[in-house]
Amino acid sequence: MSLSRSSCRPALHVPDSPTRPDRVGDYSRVCFSAAGEVERPVPDADPETLHRYAFSLVRVLDDEGVARGPWNPALDPRDLRKGLRAMLKTRLYDARMVRMQRQGLTSFYMQCTGEEAVACAFQGALSKGDMNFPTYRQQGLLIAQDWPVVDMMCQVLSNSRDRMKGRQLPVFYSSPEAGFFSISGNLGTQYVQAVGWAMAAAIRGDRKVAAAWIGEGATAEGDFHAALVFASVYKPPVVLNVVNNQWAISTNQAVAGGMATTFAARAHGYGVPSLRVDGNDYLAVRAVSDWAVERARGNFGPTLIEFVTYRVAPHSTSDDPTKYRAKDDQSAWPLGDPIERLKHHLIVIGEWSEERQVQLTAELEAEISDAAKEARSYGTLHEGPKISPATMFEDVFKDMPWHLREQRQTLGY
């Protein structure tokens, strides 16, 4: 029997958040694979054979801190300790910069608390000359390669040593020497830029790889899909990263389509292979990153990676997450803390201890404190030396035209 028109009234579907201030956090609907359960394909596998990887979750560390399965990258303990140091340093750097923002030394800051493994482990898969096109939560890409935090702090403080000359938001770093392209406030543009950069690399015939970064919320932007079109057609050496930290500015990932399917599955419509990985598992992130970079460098085309993680901190220092998510939301998240998980693994294999963790924390806190003191000596948002206003006329044209020279002279520079 057919349904009548009156019984089929159209209704708008509004995705429901799994957590709100008036309810307990609930992530039971999120599908997680067991550690070591997912098979590891060869990097040159046909994309048609990889569809199932968009619906499973690559995990290496189990709840006891033991590395399991074919994705275990079998890293040297020295590399694991280096990864632990990079993640802890990133977290301490974030904490210091938030404190400086609260002190009025800068106007704005954004943390990556709980997501440190994503950037820090991925950076280990890259080589010198590769280029990241990041968002504002990948400061770990710089810290993992020991980029001077003083330089990063000066960009945040917009002082006389700010390499951006005060023209960017405080957390929009740019360090091309470190393979870190200038961050854009127009989310999604970095995807198009990364694909274009990778296409240029392929035309030149070199073996450099581009890495694009985007949050799950910004996958709804048109630039995300435009980039996938070009990536699928021209198959440049690019890794397309989606950091699914469950929250956009104030909306759950369901609003961006995360309840209908996985974000990794969006690549299937473009014939691009994709994988999902436990973004709080340093070993799993490194293994999947190595796989995707090897695929790109071997001229086998692009890969999309969905990093499943959790944004512990507010969206920014301007945000109050208690307005839109439960107070216990973090404790409800089942994948834990990336720093604690890697620390526990190192202890399990006899390469670390709680005492050494305390010592490392103290050493890094002292290093960050010294860096902050030096950065402040070059000026802050309200005090100390500043970049000359004359620089506003620079870096616009290769050769400054007459009318800009005239305007600069009128201002007395």
C-alpha positions as CSV (number, residue, x, y, z in Angstrom):
1,M,0.0,0.0,0.0
2,S,1.4,3.4,-1.0
3,L,1.8,6.2,1.6
4,S,-0.4,9.2,1.3
5,R,1.1,12.7,0.9
6,S,-0.2,13.7,4.3
7,S,1.8,10.9,6.0
8,C,5.1,11.8,4.2
9,R,5.5,15.4,5.2
10,P,9.0,16.5,4.6
11,A,11.0,17.4,7.7
12,L,14.5,18.9,8.1
13,H,17.0,16.6,9.8
14,V,19.3,18.4,12.2
15,P,22.1,16.1,13.5
16,D,22.1,15.5,17.2
17,S,25.3,16.0,19.1
18,P,26.5,13.0,21.2
19,T,27.2,15.4,24.1
20,R,25.6,18.6,25.4
21,P,25.9,20.6,28.6
22,D,22.7,19.0,29.8
23,R,23.7,15.4,29.2
24,V,26.6,13.0,29.7
25,G,29.2,12.6,26.9
26,D,28.4,9.5,24.8
27,Y,30.8,8.2,22.1
28,S,29.3,4.7,22.0
29,R,28.3,5.2,18.4
30,V,31.9,5.7,17.3
31,C,33.2,2.5,15.7
32,F,36.7,1.5,16.9
33,S,38.8,-1.5,15.6
34,A,40.9,-3.5,18.1
35,A,44.6,-2.9,18.3
36,G,46.4,-4.9,15.6
37,E,43.1,-6.0,13.9
38,V,43.4,-4.0,10.6
39,E,45.5,-5.5,7.9
40,R,48.3,-3.5,6.2
41,P,48.1,-3.4,2.4
42,V,51.1,-2.7,0.2
43,P,51.5,1.1,-0.6
44,D,51.0,0.6,-4.3
45,A,47.6,-1.2,-3.8
46,D,44.8,-0.5,-6.2
47,P,42.4,2.1,-4.7
48,E,39.5,-0.2,-5.5
49,T,40.9,-2.8,-3.0
50,L,41.2,-0.3,-0.2
51,H,37.6,0.8,0.4
52,R,37.2,-1.0,3.7
53,Y,40.0,1.0,5.3
54,A,37.8,4.1,5.3
55,F,35.5,2.3,7.8
56,S,38.0,0.6,10.1
57,L,40.5,2.2,12.4
58,V,44.2,1.5,12.3
59,R,45.4,1.0,15.9
60,V,48.7,-0.4,17.2
61,L,48.8,0.2,21.0
62,D,46.4,-1.8,23.1
63,D,45.1,-0.9,26.5
64,E,48.1,-2.5,28.2
65,G,50.6,-0.4,26.1
66,V,51.7,-3.3,23.9
67,A,52.2,-2.7,20.2
68,R,50.3,-5.2,18.1
69,G,49.6,-6.1,14.5
70,P,51.0,-5.5,11.0
71,W,50.9,-1.7,11.3
72,N,53.5,-1.7,14.2
73,P,56.3,0.5,12.7
74,A,58.9,-1.1,15.0
75,L,60.5,2.2,15.8
76,D,63.8,2.4,17.6
77,P,63.3,3.3,21.3
78,R,65.3,6.5,20.6
79,D,62.7,7.5,18.0
80,L,59.9,6.8,20.5
81,R,61.6,8.9,23.2
82,K,62.0,11.7,20.6
83,G,58.3,11.5,19.8
84,L,57.4,11.6,23.5
85,R,59.6,14.6,24.0
86,A,58.1,16.4,21.0
87,M,54.5,15.8,22.2
88,L,55.3,16.9,25.7
89,K,57.1,20.0,24.5
90,T,54.2,20.9,22.3
91,R,51.8,20.6,25.2
92,L,54.0,22.7,27.5
93,Y,54.5,25.3,24.8
94,D,50.7,25.6,24.4
95,A,50.2,25.9,28.2
96,R,52.8,28.7,28.3
97,M,51.3,30.6,25.4
98,V,47.8,30.4,26.9
99,R,49.3,31.9,30.1
100,M,50.9,34.7,28.1
101,Q,47.6,35.4,26.4
102,R,45.8,35.6,29.7
103,Q,48.5,38.1,30.9
104,G,47.7,40.3,27.9
105,L,51.0,39.7,26.2
106,T,49.3,38.5,23.0
107,S,45.7,38.8,21.8
108,F,44.8,35.2,20.9
109,Y,46.0,31.6,21.0
110,M,44.9,28.1,19.9
111,Q,46.0,24.9,21.6
112,C,46.3,21.4,20.2
113,T,45.9,19.6,23.5
114,G,45.1,16.0,23.1
115,E,46.0,16.0,19.4
116,E,49.8,16.1,19.7
117,A,50.5,12.7,18.2
118,V,48.8,13.7,14.9
119,A,51.4,16.3,13.9
120,C,54.4,15.1,15.8
121,A,54.2,11.6,14.4
122,F,53.4,12.7,10.9
123,Q,56.4,14.9,10.7
124,G,58.6,11.9,11.2
125,A,57.4,10.5,7.9
126,L,58.5,13.5,5.9
127,S,61.9,14.5,4.5
128,K,63.6,17.8,4.0
129,G,62.1,19.6,1.1
130,D,58.6,18.3,1.7
131,M,55.9,20.9,2.4
132,N,53.1,21.0,4.9
133,F,50.0,23.2,4.3
134,P,48.7,23.2,7.9
135,T,45.8,24.6,9.9
136,Y,46.3,26.4,13.2
137,R,46.6,23.2,15.3
138,Q,49.7,21.7,13.8
139,Q,52.4,23.5,15.8
140,G,53.7,20.0,16.5
141,L,55.0,19.8,12.9
142,L,57.5,22.5,13.9
143,I,58.3,21.4,17.4
144,A,58.9,17.8,16.2
145,Q,61.8,18.9,14.0
146,D,63.2,21.1,16.8
147,W,62.3,24.4,15.2
148,P,63.2,27.2,17.7
149,V,60.2,27.9,19.9
150,V,61.6,31.5,20.3
151,D,60.8,32.1,16.7
152,M,57.3,30.7,17.1
153,M,56.7,32.8,20.2
154,C,57.8,35.9,18.4
155,Q,55.2,35.3,15.8
156,V,52.6,34.9,18.5
157,L,53.7,38.1,20.3
158,S,53.9,40.1,17.0
159,N,57.1,41.7,18.3
160,S,60.3,43.1,16.6
161,R,61.4,39.5,15.7
162,D,58.1,38.5,14.2
163,R,59.0,37.1,10.8
164,M,55.4,37.8,9.7
165,K,55.8,41.5,10.6
166,G,52.5,41.6,12.5
167,R,50.5,40.8,9.4
168,Q,49.1,37.4,10.5
169,L,47.0,36.3,13.4
170,P,49.2,35.3,16.3
171,V,49.0,31.5,15.7
172,F,49.4,31.6,11.9
173,Y,53.0,30.6,11.8
174,S,55.0,30.6,8.6
175,S,58.4,28.8,8.4
176,P,59.1,27.8,4.8
177,E,62.6,26.6,5.7
178,A,60.9,24.0,7.9
179,G,58.4,22.9,5.2
180,F,55.6,24.9,7.0
181,F,53.5,27.0,4.6
182,S,51.9,30.1,5.9
183,I,48.6,29.3,7.6
184,S,45.4,30.7,6.1
185,G,42.4,32.0,8.1
186,N,40.1,31.0,5.2
187,L,39.8,27.3,6.0
188,G,40.1,24.9,3.1
189,T,42.4,27.0,0.9
190,Q,45.4,25.0,2.1
191,Y,44.0,21.9,0.4
192,V,44.0,23.5,-3.0
193,Q,47.4,25.0,-2.3
194,A,48.9,21.7,-1.3
195,V,47.5,19.9,-4.4
196,G,48.8,22.6,-6.6
197,W,52.3,22.5,-5.0
198,A,52.4,18.7,-5.4
199,M,51.4,19.1,-9.1
200,A,54.3,21.5,-9.6
201,A,56.6,19.0,-7.9
202,A,55.5,16.3,-10.3
203,I,56.0,18.5,-13.3
204,R,59.5,19.3,-12.1
205,G,60.1,15.5,-11.7
206,D,61.4,15.7,-8.2
207,R,60.4,13.4,-5.3
208,K,59.0,16.0,-2.9
209,V,55.7,15.4,-1.2
210,A,53.0,17.9,0.0
211,A,50.8,17.4,3.0
212,A,47.4,19.1,3.2
213,W,45.7,19.6,6.6
214,I,42.1,20.4,7.4
215,G,39.7,19.9,10.3
216,E,36.6,17.7,9.9
217,G,34.3,20.7,10.0
218,A,36.1,22.4,7.1
219,T,35.6,19.4,4.9
220,A,32.2,21.0,4.1
221,E,34.1,23.8,2.3
222,G,34.1,23.8,-1.5
223,D,37.9,24.0,-1.6
224,F,38.2,20.6,0.0
225,H,36.2,19.0,-2.8
226,A,37.9,21.1,-5.5
227,A,41.3,19.9,-4.3
228,L,40.1,16.2,-4.4
229,V,39.0,16.6,-8.0
230,F,42.5,17.8,-9.0
231,A,44.2,15.2,-6.8
232,S,42.1,12.4,-8.4
233,V,42.6,13.5,-11.9
234,Y,46.4,14.4,-11.9
235,K,47.4,12.0,-9.0
236,P,50.1,14.4,-7.6
237,P,52.4,13.4,-4.6
238,V,50.1,14.7,-1.9
239,V,48.8,13.3,1.4
240,L,45.4,14.8,2.3
241,N,45.0,14.9,6.1
242,V,41.6,15.3,7.9
243,V,42.0,15.9,11.6
244,N,38.6,14.7,13.1
245,N,38.9,16.1,16.6
246,Q,35.1,15.8,17.1
247,W,34.5,19.5,17.3
248,A,34.5,22.5,14.9
249,I,34.3,25.9,16.6
250,S,31.2,25.0,18.5
251,T,29.5,22.2,16.5
252,N,30.0,18.5,16.7
253,Q,31.4,16.6,13.8
254,A,27.9,15.3,13.1
255,V,27.0,18.7,11.6
256,A,29.8,18.2,9.0
257,G,28.4,14.8,8.1
258,G,30.3,12.6,10.5
259,M,27.3,10.6,11.6
260,A,26.2,9.7,8.0
261,T,29.6,8.1,7.1
262,T,33.3,8.5,7.9
263,F,35.2,11.5,6.6
264,A,37.7,9.1,5.0
265,A,34.9,7.7,2.9
266,R,34.5,11.1,1.2
267,A,37.6,10.2,-0.9
268,H,35.8,7.3,-2.5
269,G,33.8,9.4,-4.8
270,Y,37.0,10.7,-6.3
271,G,38.8,7.4,-6.6
272,V,41.3,8.4,-3.9
273,P,42.3,5.7,-1.4
274,S,41.7,6.6,2.3
275,L,42.4,5.3,5.7
276,R,41.2,6.0,9.3
277,V,43.7,5.9,12.1
278,D,43.6,6.3,15.9
279,G,45.0,9.8,16.1
280,N,45.9,9.3,19.8
281,D,48.2,6.4,19.1
282,Y,51.7,7.7,18.1
283,L,52.8,4.4,16.6
284,A,49.6,4.0,14.5
285,V,49.9,7.6,13.2
286,R,53.5,7.2,12.3
287,A,52.8,3.9,10.5
288,V,49.9,5.2,8.4
289,S,51.8,8.4,7.6
290,D,54.8,6.4,6.5
291,W,52.5,4.4,4.2
292,A,50.8,7.4,2.7
293,V,54.1,9.3,2.1
294,E,55.7,6.2,0.6
295,R,52.7,5.9,-1.8
296,A,53.0,9.6,-2.8
297,R,56.8,9.5,-3.2
298,G,56.6,6.3,-5.3
299,N,54.3,8.1,-7.8
300,F,51.2,6.0,-6.8
301,G,49.0,9.0,-6.2
302,P,47.3,10.7,-3.3
303,T,45.9,9.3,-0.1
304,L,43.4,10.8,2.3
305,I,43.9,10.1,6.1
306,E,41.3,10.7,8.7
307,F,42.9,11.1,12.1
308,V,40.3,10.2,14.8
309,T,41.2,12.3,17.8
310,Y,39.7,14.6,20.4
311,R,40.0,18.4,21.0
312,V,40.6,18.6,24.7
313,A,41.1,22.4,24.9
314,P,38.6,25.1,23.9
315,H,38.6,26.0,20.2
316,S,40.7,29.1,21.1
317,T,41.2,31.5,24.0
318,S,38.0,33.2,22.9
319,D,35.9,30.0,23.3
320,D,34.0,28.5,26.2
321,P,33.3,24.8,25.4
322,T,31.0,24.4,28.5
323,K,28.4,26.2,26.4
324,Y,28.1,23.3,24.0
325,R,29.6,20.1,25.4
326,A,29.3,18.2,28.6
327,K,31.7,18.8,31.5
328,D,32.8,15.2,31.5
329,D,33.1,15.0,27.7
330,Q,36.9,14.4,27.8
331,S,36.6,11.5,30.2
332,A,34.0,9.9,27.9
333,W,36.4,9.9,24.9
334,P,37.6,6.3,24.7
335,L,41.0,6.7,23.0
336,G,42.8,8.3,25.9
337,D,45.8,10.8,26.0
338,P,48.5,10.4,23.3
339,I,51.3,11.4,25.7
340,E,50.2,9.0,28.4
341,R,49.8,6.1,26.0
342,L,53.3,6.5,24.4
343,K,54.8,7.0,27.9
344,H,53.1,3.8,29.1
345,H,54.3,1.9,26.0
346,L,57.9,3.0,26.7
347,I,57.7,1.9,30.3
348,V,56.2,-1.5,29.2
349,I,59.2,-2.2,26.9
350,G,61.7,-1.1,29.6
351,E,62.8,2.1,27.9
352,W,61.3,4.7,30.2
353,S,60.1,5.3,33.8
354,E,57.9,7.7,35.7
355,E,61.0,9.3,37.2
356,R,62.4,10.0,33.8
357,Q,59.0,11.5,32.8
358,V,59.1,13.9,35.7
359,Q,62.7,14.9,34.9
360,L,61.9,15.4,31.2
361,T,58.9,17.6,32.1
362,A,61.1,19.7,34.4
363,E,63.7,20.1,31.6
364,L,61.2,21.1,29.0
365,E,59.4,23.5,31.3
366,A,62.7,25.3,32.0
367,E,63.5,25.3,28.2
368,I,60.1,26.9,27.5
369,S,60.4,29.4,30.3
370,D,63.8,30.5,29.0
371,A,62.4,30.8,25.5
372,A,59.5,32.9,26.7
373,K,61.8,35.2,28.5
374,E,63.9,35.7,25.4
375,A,60.9,36.2,23.2
376,R,59.5,38.9,25.6
377,S,62.8,40.8,25.4
378,Y,62.0,41.5,21.7
379,G,58.6,43.0,22.6
380,T,55.0,41.9,23.2
381,L,51.6,43.0,22.1
382,H,51.6,46.2,24.1
383,E,55.2,46.7,25.3
384,G,58.8,46.8,23.9
385,P,60.1,47.2,20.4
386,K,57.8,46.8,17.4
387,I,58.2,46.3,13.6
388,S,58.5,49.6,11.8
389,P,55.2,50.7,10.1
390,A,57.4,51.3,7.0
391,T,57.4,47.5,6.5
392,M,53.7,47.6,5.5
393,F,54.9,48.7,2.0
394,E,57.3,45.8,1.7
395,D,56.7,42.3,0.3
396,V,53.8,43.3,-1.8
397,F,55.6,43.9,-5.2
398,K,59.0,42.6,-6.3
399,D,59.9,46.2,-7.1
400,M,58.0,48.9,-5.1
401,P,56.0,51.1,-7.5
402,W,56.2,54.9,-7.4
403,H,52.9,55.4,-5.6
404,L,53.8,53.2,-2.7
405,R,57.2,54.9,-2.4
406,E,55.3,58.2,-2.3
407,Q,52.9,57.0,0.4
408,R,55.8,55.8,2.5
409,Q,57.6,59.1,2.2
410,T,54.4,61.0,3.1
411,L,54.3,59.0,6.3
412,G,57.9,60.0,7.0
413,Y,59.6,56.7,6.2
